[in-house]
């Protein structure tokens, strides 16, 4: 009964299993969350501070490792799921009039609602663009459908 693992313990075990791969996924993500336009770049850099434990990329990479091994496409997909997650957070902050997320000013409080909506849309569309770059229509369909379900859930 005393063998309960804490979140810290679990993350340490994940680090043992896929630490290097998670770092590679993070490098891909950070290279994709950028813009040549200074205003957009600043907002995107701010949003990366909202990242928490990176649960979605971790689950994706662990699933890949368990089903044949992690390939380059999995790093891209890890970026895609993290972008979609961040887009939903940015949009939620507008809907909730939130001022702070994870001890950081929200985009809507630091800039405005218009910037929040557009940068959330930027993240969604960039995620779709990245998934399309993999050349697998099935991945695009699944990611698109999952995003539809998230939006539908917000409306319901």
N, C-alpha and C positions, 0 to 999 in steps of 0.2 A: 504494500500500500504506500510505502514511502518513496516510490520510484517515479514521482511526478517530475516531468521536465518543465523548466521555465521557458519562457520565450527566448531568453538569452541562451539557454542550453540548446534549444532547437536551432537557433540561428548559427550557433557555433558548429553544430553538426552539419548544417547546410554548407557552411564555409569549408569544412573538411571535404565534403562531397563534390561541390561545384564552385569553390571559391574563385579559381582562376577564370572559369567560364562566366561567372557572374560579373567579374571585373571587365571581361571582354564585352559582355552585353551592355554594361554601363558606358564603356567607351563608345560603342556604336550609338547608343541612345544620345549621349552628349554631343556627338558629332552631327546627329540628325536634328536635334532641337536647337537650331540656330537659324539666323537669317542675315542676309547682307545689308538689310535695312536696320540702322542703329536702334530705332524705337522698338521695332519688333524683336530684335535681338535682346534688348534690355528686358523686355517683358518675359521672353522665353527663359532667360537666365534666372529671372526672379522665380518663375514657376518651378524650376528644377529644385528649388529649396523646399517645395512641398512634398518631395519624395519622402516616404517613410521607410518601412522595412523592405520595400521592393518585393512584396509578397507575390504579385502576379508574375514578374519575370522569374522569380525563384521557382514557382510552381511549373511554369512553362519549361524551364531548363531541367528540372528534376524529372518531369514527364518525358522529355526528350532523352535524357540519360537512361531512363528505365526502359525505353522502347526502341533501342537501336543506336543511341549515341547522339551527342550534340553536334550539329552541323552549322555552317555559317548562316544558313537561313533561320536557324533558331535564335541567333543573336538579333537578327532583324525583327523577327516576330516578338521577341522580348521587348524591343523598343516600341513596336506597334501596340502591344497591350498596355504598356506604361503610358504611352501618349494618349490612348483612349481613356485610361483611368484619370490622368491629369486633366484632360478636357472636361470630363464629367465633374471633377472637383471645381474647376474654374466656373463652369456653368451653374453648379449648385450654389456656389458662393453668391452669385448674382441673385438667384431665386430666394435665398435665405437672408439676403442683405448682410452677409457675414463680413466682419472686419478683420478677423485673424484666422489663420489656418496654420496649425503646427508652430505656433509662436512667431509667425511671419505675417505681415500685412497681406491681405488678399489683393488680387489684381484690381478688383472693383474699388477697394478702399484706397489703394495707392494711385491708381489711374482713374478709371471710370467703368461704368457698365458696358459701354460700347466696346472698349478695348477688351474687356473680359469676354464678351460674346464672340468677338472676332478672333481673339487668340485661341479660344476654345475651339472654334470652327477650324482655325488653322491647324491645330493639333489633330482634330478628327480627319481632316482631308489629307494631311501629311501622312497619317497612319494608313489611310486607304491607298495613297500613292506608294508607300513603302511595301505594303502587302502585294500590290499589283506588280511591283518590280521583281517579285519572286517567281513570277510566271506560273503560278498555280491558282487557277480560277476558283478552286474549291476553298482555298484559304481566304480569298477576297469575299466570297459568298458568306462564309462562316463569320468572319469579322464584321461584315456589313449587317448580318442578321443579329449578331450579339449586340451591336450598337443600337440597332432598331429596338430591340427588347429593353435595353437600358432606358432609352428615351420614352418608350411606351410606358414603362414602369413609373417614370417620373410624372407622366400625365394622368395615369390611372388613380 
